[in-house]
Amino acid sequence: MNIREALGLAPKKKIRYGFIALGDVAQEAMLPGVEHTGNSSIAALMTGDPVKAGRLAERYGVAHTYSYEQLAEMLASGHIDAIYVATPNWRHSEFVLPALAAGIHVLVEKPLEIDSARCQKILDAQKSSKAKLMVAYRLHFEPATIAAIERVRDGELGEAHLFTSTFAQMVDPANHRAKTEAAGPVLDMGPYPVNAARNLFGSEPTEVSAFGSRHANSGLGDFDDTVTVMLRFPEGKLAHFVVSYFGNAIDSYTVLGTKGSLEVQPGYTYGKSLEHFLTIGEKKDDVSYKNTDQFGGEMKYFSDCILNDLDPEPDAEEGLADVRVLEAIQRSLQTGEVQKLGPFVRSRHIDPDQVVRLGALKPPEPVRASNPDR
């Protein structure tokens, strides 16, 4: 039985989620996508802003709201089966570990945490818990992303050996992304090209080097607002990408092979249709993939895994695989030296049957939440 057949056996029961942190992503994309799933519901809301909690509880008909200090109460309430964690990434463990210990399933935003040690604690906790954990890599269920991976796996580009990408946005200096313990584009935007390169090549990097720039007129904090990275993979494969908090919005990646190349644009964001610009020899072909509800899609998949007792992909191991690379990028920025990475074997990989196609949704007006762009 393949995963699609197994997921089709899901009963009518809905997984009840407690939402932890109600920022722009949770409000703009995940909350409105829940009803879209057909197998999930919003059972509780947690935030440090009681006004926000009240307004969103009224909007979605939620009876139970909690402050961050009431985590233990929410976990023991009997009102939830799972949590969705959308706090700043350096606060993920604070909520994930108690939930797993309580047997509550966890859908946690990427990156899994800000260092490998914390990721390993989460991975160990998940292995010893009866609950499931999935990292919210929404693109693991997005049609254009899966199609790109299949093109490379099927050899359509020949021997794929080079990945290049640019991912930039103009971040508002007042936004929390510029002020937190893990401020900067590496941990915030870096997971996207790192995850894409790893999954397109189907292997793990062995060396990392990085250079950063701090623009005086960016108005941002004491961190590199623009970072360029080179990753060396086995068999001579290379990945190069740039992430920036100080540039006009751009979002694409290109894979080069011996027979052809593939550009995906946009490559990482949501709310737009994704385009494949394929070149095989001198023949060019453009394929457009419809905009989908990426957040509802990933929650639908995770809830189906819970309902059918299937292990989800991407799991905590996938989260650790990215964070160990992000750590090496930060070490290279600090030391100016190439960083070696030890062997890492990923036991799971993206399955093409993971694709979830839900129609796009119009985002609602946010309540006391700000977009990171200036």
N, C-alpha and C positions, 0 to 999 in steps of 0.2 A: 504494500500500500504506500503510495507516495504522499507527500505532505498535503497536496491539494485535496486528494481523496479523503485523508484523515480530517482535515479542517472542515470539509463539507459535512462531517457527521456531527458538528456542534449542536447541542440541544438549544432550546429556546431560552434557557436561563441567561441572565445578563450579569456580567461582572461589575460589582459596585466599586467605584473609584473614589478615593479621597485625594483631592488636588492640593498639593503643598507648594505654595507660592503662586501668586496670581499676577505675574508681570505681563509684559506685552505679548510674548509667545504663547503663554497659557491662554490669555484672553482672545488673542487674534486668531489662533489656529486650533489649539487642542480642545478647549471647552466647546466651541461650536461644532467640532467634528465628532463629539461623543455620540450624539443621537444618530449620526450618519452610519455608525458602525453596525447597529442592529443587535449587538451582543454586549454592550457596555452602557453604564449609566453613571451619572454624577451623584454621589451619595453624601459627600462632605467637602467643605472648603476650609483651607487653612491659610491664614495671612496675618501679618502684624498690623493690618489696617482694618479696623472694625467697620468703617464706612464702606470700604470696598467690598468686604465680606457680605454686608447686608444687601448692597445693590446687586451683586452678582448672584446671591442666593435667591433674591426675588426674580431676577431675570431667568434663572434656570430651574426654579422650583425646588431648591435644595433646603432641607430642613435643618441640617447640622453644620455649624461653623465653629472653627477653633482658632485660637492663637497659637503661635509657635511653641509656647510654653506648655501647651496641652497635648503634645504629641502622644504621650503614654495613654492619655484618656481616649484619644481618637482611635489608637491601635486596639484598645481593649473594648471599644464601644459595641462591637458587633454590627456596626452599620456599614463596614467596608470589607471588601475582599482584597483590594489592591490599592496602592498609592501611585500617583504620578508626581515625580519630584522635579520641579522647575526652579529650584533655588539657584543662586550663584554657585558655580561648580565647586568652589572650596567649602561649601556647606553640604555637599551631597551625603557624605558618610554619616553626618549628624542625624539624618532621617532614614537613610537606607539600612544601616546596621540594626537599629531597634526594630524596624519593620520586619526584616528577615528573621530576627530572633523571636518575634511574635507570630511568625508563620503567615505574614501578610505579603502578598506578591508585590513586586516593585518594577515599575517602568520609570527609568531615570534618564534625564537628559544627558547629552554628551558635553564635554568629556566625562567619563565615569567619575573621575576625581582629578586632583591636580598633581599627583605624583604616584609612582608605581607602588610604593609601600601602602598607601591608602587603598589603591585599586586591589592589591593582593588581599588586604583585610576583607574587602567586600566579596571578592571571589571565594575566599575561604568560608565566609559566613553563608554565602549562597549554597556552597556544597554541603554544609552541615544543616541547612534549613529545609523544611518541607515545601517552602515557597519558591516560586520562580522569579528570576530577574531578567529583564531585557534592557539594554541600553537603547535610547531612542534615536537610532540611526534611521530616520524616516526614508532616506534614499535607498535603503536595502529593500524597499517594497515599491519603488517608483519605476514605472515601465521603461522610460528612456535610459535610466541608470542600469537597470538589469539588461536591457538590450545591448548597451555598450560592452558590458562584461561578457555577454554571450558572443558578440562579434570577435572579441579578442580570444576567448577560449576556443572558438570554432576555427581560428586561423584565418579569418577573412582579411586581416591586415598583414598577414605573413607573420614573421617573428616580431612581436611588439617589444620594443626595447627602450623607448623614450616617452616620458610623460612630462608635459609642461602645463602650468596653470597660473592664472592671476586672479586673485580674489581680493577686492577692495571695497571699502565704504568710507564715507566721511562721518566719523563718530563724534557725537556731541560730547565735549569735555565734561558736561554736567551729568552724563549718563553713568550709572553705576559700573558699567564695563570699564570705564577709565579710572575707577577709584577703588576697586576691590583688591583683596590680597593677591589675586591672580590676574591683575590688569594687563591688558595688551592683546594683540591679535593672535599670538601663538596658541594659547589655550582656547581662545574663543573661536577663531576662524580656522586655525591650523588643523583641527580634526577632519575637516572636509577634504582637502587635498591629500592629506596623509592616508585617510581611509580609502579614498578613490584609487590612489596609486597602489596601495597594498592589494586591494581586491581586483584591480585590473591586471596586475602582474601575477596575482595568486601566490605571492611570496612575501618575505619579510626583509626590510632593509638591514644592511650590515654596517654601514657607515653614514654619518650625518655631519654636515657642515652648514653653518649659517652666518649671515651678516645682517646687521640691523642699522637703521637710521632713525635719528630723532630730530624732527623738524621744529625749529624754534617757534615758528608761527602756527603750529598745530594746536596750541593751547592745551595739549594733553599732559599727562603726568610724567613721572620719572621712569619711562620705559621706551623701548624701541617701537615707534608707531608703524614702521614699515620693515618687514623682515623677508629676506630672500634665503631659500633653503635648497640644498642639494642632498639627495638621498642616493646611496649606491645600493643596488640590489644584486643578488647572485646572477650569474650568466651575463654579466656586462650591462645589465639594465640600469637606467638612470632616471631619476625623477627630479624635476626642478620646479619650484613654485614660489610665488610671492603672495604674502598676506599683508594687508595694510588697513590701518584706521584713518589714513589721511590721503584719500584718493577718490576720484569720481567712481561711482559704482561700476564694477566690472566683475564678471562671474563666469568663467569658462575654463575648460581644460581640453587638451589635445593629446591623443595617443598616436605615436608614430611607429609603423612597422615596416618590414622590408617590401611589402606589396602595396601598402596604402596607409592612409591616416584617417583619423576620426576626431572631429571637433564637436564637443557637446557644449551648447550655449542656450540658456544659462546652465551651469553645471551643478549648483548647490542650493540655490534659493528656492522658495516656494511661491505659489500664487501666479505662476506663469507657465505657458506651454514650453516644453524643452525641445530643442532642435538638434538633429544629427546632421553634420556636414561631412559627408563621407567621400573620400577620394581613393579610388583603386586604380593604380597606374595613372592614366590621364582621364579616366572616367569619373565624373562627379555626380553625386546624388544627395539630395536634401530630403530628410524625413522629419516631419513634425509630430510630436507626441502631445496629446491633449493634457492640459492642466488638470491635475487630480488633487483630491483632498489627501495630501501626504500624511497628515497627522491622524485623521480618522482611519486611514489605511493601516498605519502601524499599530494603533490601538486595537483595531479589529483583529489583526493577526495575533497580537499578544493575548487578547481575551480568548481567542480560539485555542491557543496553546494551553491556556489555563483550563478551559472547559474540557479539552481532550487529553490532558496530561501529556503534552508534548513539550520537549525542551526547545525554547525559542532561540533563534539566531537573528540578531546579534546578542550575545550573552556577555557576562562580565569578562571573559577571556578576550573577547574582541575589544572591549573597552580598555583593558590593560595593554593590548597589542599597540594601540594608538598612543596611549599615554607614555609608554616607554620611549617612543620616538619623540614626542613633544618634549619630554624631559631632556633628551639628548640635544635637541635644538636649543633649548635654554642654556645648557652647559656650554655649547659651542659659542653662543652669543657672549657668555660671560668670560670664556677663556680664549676665544679666538682660535681654537684648535679643533681639528677633526675628531669626532667622537665615534668610537667603535661600539657596536651593539653585539651582544652575545646572541647565540642561537635562540630562536623562538619558533615553536611549531604550533600553528593554529589547527586545532582539531576539527573545527567547523568552518564551512565556507558558504557564501550566499548560494541559495538554491533558486533557480529561475522560477520555480513554482511559488515563490514568496510574493510575486507581484500581486498587488491589490489595487483594483481600479474603482475608485469612488469619485463621483463627479465633484468638481471644484465648488467651494462654498464662498460666499461673500462675507468677509470679516465684519463683525459687529463693531460698534463704537466702543473703544476701551474705557474702562472706569479707573481713573487715577493710576494710569500706567503710561510710560513714555517709550517711544520708539528710540532706538540708539542713534539714529542718523540726525545730523545737525541740519 
